[in-house]
């Protein structure tokens, strides 16, 4: 009886936790979109500067600046390179969040390379219940799967002991 109560309690906790994933994905997408827009604004500025000064593209301008002997010009070029790299990563992330499934979004969010963004999103996250059918179904399925995975070893152990007791009783009766 206690096992059943613990199982139901565990399922409830897992369901509530799993229902947060779709909401977290929405919050993460908003964070990502804001960062993408700001970074895109910077990259557009780099492109305008490159065009204004006769470079074929931003990469050529950055390579020229990296070859410069002035340390501040090199440092600025390295920052621009990092911004361009971030921009490409954000662009791929926006594609996932605009066209991907909830599973793909979750994998993207929980990838170790994106933990910094996830932590910043979690700092402002408020738990709730998703209002979309996909979000609810995802939460229920994930909650059930997590509950089964967590309780399976205990169920297997309990059933093994129970079979051993039944076998022992049968051998005593025989």
Secondary structure, DSSP 8 states (H G I E B T S, - for coil): -HHHHHHHHHHHHHHHHHHHHHHHHHHHHHHHHHHHHHHHHHHHHHHHHHHHTT-SSHHHHHHHHHT-S-HHHHHHHHHHHHHHHHHHHHHHHHHHHHH--HHHHHHHHTSGGGHHHHHHHHHT-------SHHHHHHHHHHHHHHHHHHHHHHHHHHHHHHHHHHHHHHHHH-
